[in-house]
Amino acid sequence: MQTRRPSRVSSAKYLRNNIDNRGGPMNASVNCVVVRESPGGNQWFNAYWNGVQMVYGQVLNGNGLLTLAAALDIVGHEMFHGVTDNTSRLEYAAQSGALNESYSDIFGVLVANRGNPDPRQWDWRLGQGFAMGGGPIRDMSDPTSLGQPAHMNQYRIMPVTQNGDWGGVHVNSGIHNKAAYLMLVAEEGGSLVFTPDEVAAVFYVAVTQLLSRTSQFLDSRRAVVSAARTLFRTAPSVQLARRISAIEASFNSVGIA
């Protein structure tokens, strides 16, 4: 089943006009099955952005099938792949590919938890209930709980092949995810350093304006700091310093330093 729905979605925060920023159509195919990846026949545990549209598989849920498009964080994740594809175009290999995945995870979680202003109370699990056995796909607050590294000293060098997850793009993304999590929950004196909207704006500017096709984790750190200095340039110097310190501490904690 394929739907084509022209949409003009302009964000009050980022003034982006849909995925391509040109008011283009938003396309999605749901309940899809890739035969060679679906030994069971009617299940396909995957979703992706193919450069033109979003494609969602389906998994067994009780006695029936449930589309992955039912998970708001998965939808946000795939939509943001389209944003990245139309801006920094992060190469889908090794560290740049892991950044590509991480930025989609970040915005997927931001979208899914939009109604709660306190990230300390958020559900940081992506695709909860959709993984085999009914669990999540990833956990940004604790990547190691689902087999991802959470520090650069655990970074996995993998072959840049399909069997090697294109250099571990879905594996090593946990490191950058943990840095984003630490930023969102950073506190000083019991109060959050950032609002979720502020963190979203910093990461959005970083990936759409300051990163390029072969950017690495360290480039993302520099871009996030630079975006924060620009976005908060009119803040009192003490407040700006507190924010920059929180960003640097978050990346330091995962070894991106």
C-alpha positions in Angstrom: 0.0 0.0 0.0 1.4 3.4 -0.9 0.1 6.8 0.0 1.1 10.1 -1.5 0.1 13.1 0.5 1.2 16.6 -0.5 2.0 18.4 2.8 3.3 21.8 3.7 4.7 21.3 7.2 6.4 24.5 8.4 7.9 24.2 11.9 7.5 27.2 14.1 10.9 26.3 15.6 13.0 25.7 12.5 10.9 27.1 9.7 11.5 24.0 7.6 9.1 23.4 4.8 8.7 19.6 4.9 11.4 17.0 4.6 13.0 18.5 1.5 12.4 22.1 2.7 10.7 22.9 -0.6 7.2 21.8 0.3 7.5 18.5 -1.5 5.2 15.5 -1.1 5.6 13.2 1.9 5.5 9.6 0.6 5.3 6.4 2.6 4.8 2.7 1.9 3.5 0.7 4.8 3.0 -3.0 5.6 5.9 -3.9 3.3 7.8 -7.2 3.1 11.2 -7.9 1.5 11.0 -11.6 0.7 14.8 -12.3 1.0 14.8 -10.7 4.5 11.5 -12.3 5.6 11.9 -16.1 6.2 8.5 -16.1 7.9 6.9 -14.7 4.8 4.7 -11.9 6.1 6.9 -10.2 8.7 9.7 -7.7 7.9 11.3 -6.1 10.9 12.7 -3.0 9.2 12.0 0.5 8.1 14.1 2.9 6.0 14.3 6.1 3.9 15.1 5.3 0.3 15.9 8.8 -0.9 12.3 9.4 -2.1 10.0 7.9 0.6 9.7 6.1 3.9 9.2 2.3 3.8 7.8 0.5 6.8 7.7 -3.2 7.5 5.3 -5.1 9.8 5.7 -7.5 12.7 3.6 -10.1 14.5 1.6 -8.5 17.3 -0.6 -11.1 19.1 -2.5 -12.9 16.5 -2.2 -10.1 13.9 0.4 -7.9 12.2 1.3 -4.4 13.2 3.1 -1.9 11.0 6.2 -0.2 12.2 4.6 3.0 11.1 2.5 2.8 14.3 5.6 3.8 16.4 5.9 7.6 16.5 9.6 7.5 17.3 10.3 5.2 14.3 8.3 7.5 12.0 10.2 10.5 13.3 13.5 8.6 12.8 12.8 7.8 9.2 11.5 11.3 8.4 14.7 12.8 9.8 16.8 10.5 7.5 15.1 12.5 4.8 16.1 15.8 6.4 19.7 14.6 6.6 19.6 13.3 3.0 18.6 16.8 1.9 21.1 18.7 4.0 24.5 17.3 5.3 24.0 14.0 3.3 26.0 12.1 5.9 27.6 9.1 4.1 26.1 5.8 5.3 29.3 4.2 6.4 31.3 3.9 9.6 31.3 7.1 11.8 29.5 9.3 9.4 26.8 6.6 9.0 26.6 6.2 12.7 26.0 9.9 13.0 23.3 9.6 10.3 21.5 7.0 12.5 22.1 8.9 15.7 20.6 12.2 14.5 17.5 10.2 13.4 17.3 8.5 16.8 17.7 11.9 18.5 14.8 13.5 16.6 12.7 10.3 16.8 12.9 10.5 20.6 12.3 14.2 20.6 9.1 13.7 18.6 7.8 10.8 20.6 8.3 12.6 23.9 7.1 16.0 22.7 4.3 16.3 25.3 6.6 16.0 28.3 8.9 19.0 29.0 11.2 17.1 31.4 13.6 14.7 29.6 14.4 13.1 32.9 11.0 11.4 32.7 11.2 10.4 29.0 11.0 7.0 27.6 14.4 6.7 25.9 13.7 3.3 24.3 13.2 3.4 20.5 10.6 1.2 19.0 9.5 -0.2 22.3 7.4 -3.3 21.7 8.5 -3.8 18.1 11.8 -5.7 18.5 11.7 -9.5 18.6 10.3 -10.6 21.9 8.4 -7.3 22.4 11.3 -5.2 23.5 12.9 -2.0 22.2 15.3 -1.6 19.3 17.7 0.8 21.0 17.9 2.7 24.3 19.6 6.1 24.2 19.9 6.3 28.0 21.7 3.0 28.2 23.0 1.8 24.8 24.9 -1.1 26.4 21.6 -2.7 27.6 20.9 -3.6 24.0 24.4 -4.4 22.8 25.6 -1.0 21.7 28.8 0.7 22.9 28.4 3.8 25.0 32.0 5.1 24.8 34.6 5.5 22.2 36.8 2.9 23.9 34.2 0.4 23.0 33.9 1.5 19.3 33.6 -1.5 17.0 35.4 -1.5 13.7 33.3 -3.4 11.3 33.5 -4.0 7.5 31.7 -1.5 5.3 29.4 -4.1 3.8 25.8 -5.0 4.3 26.7 -7.9 6.5 29.0 -5.5 8.5 26.1 -3.0 9.0 28.0 -0.6 6.7 30.7 -0.2 9.3 28.5 -0.6 12.3 26.1 2.4 11.7 23.4 0.9 13.9 25.9 -0.3 16.5 28.3 2.7 17.1 25.4 5.2 16.9 24.9 4.4 20.6 28.0 6.4 21.5 26.7 9.7 20.0 23.2 8.8 21.2 24.5 8.7 24.8 26.1 12.1 24.4 22.7 13.5 23.3 21.0 11.9 26.2 23.4 13.4 28.6 22.9 16.8 27.1 19.1 16.6 27.4 19.2 15.5 31.1 22.1 17.8 32.1 21.4 19.6 35.4 22.8 22.4 37.5 21.5 23.0 40.9 18.7 20.5 40.3 17.4 22.3 37.2 17.8 21.3 33.6 20.5 23.2 31.7 18.5 23.0 28.4 14.9 22.8 27.4 14.2 20.0 24.9 13.5 22.7 22.2 16.9 24.2 22.8 18.7 20.9 22.4 16.6 20.1 19.3 17.6 23.5 17.8 21.3 22.9 18.5 21.3 19.5 16.9 19.2 20.7 14.0 21.5 23.5 13.1 24.5 21.2 13.5 23.3 18.6 11.1 21.6 20.8 8.5 24.2 23.6 8.4 27.6 22.6 9.9 28.2 18.9 9.0 29.1 17.5 5.7 29.1 14.1 3.9 32.1 12.6 5.6 31.8 14.2 9.1 33.0 12.2 12.1 31.9 12.1 15.7 34.4 14.8 16.6 33.0 17.0 13.9 29.6 16.6 15.4 30.9 17.7 18.8 32.4 20.8 17.2 29.3 21.5 15.2 27.0 21.2 18.3 29.2 23.6 20.3 29.3 26.0 17.4 25.6 25.9 17.0 25.1 26.5 20.7 27.4 29.5 20.6 25.4 31.0 17.7 21.9 30.2 19.0 22.6 31.4 22.6 24.9 34.3 21.7 22.6 36.9 23.3 22.4 34.9 26.6 24.3 36.3 29.7 27.9 35.1 29.6 27.5 32.9 32.7 24.5 31.1 31.1 26.3 30.6 27.8 29.3 29.2 29.6 27.1 26.8 31.6 25.5 25.5 28.4 28.8 25.1 26.5 30.2 23.3 29.6 27.3 20.9 29.7 27.7 20.1 26.0 31.5 19.5 26.3 30.9 17.3 29.5 28.4 15.2 27.6 30.7 14.5 24.7 33.7 14.0 27.1 31.7 11.4 29.0 31.5 9.2 25.9 35.0 9.8 24.8 34.3 12.1 21.9 37.0 14.6 22.9 
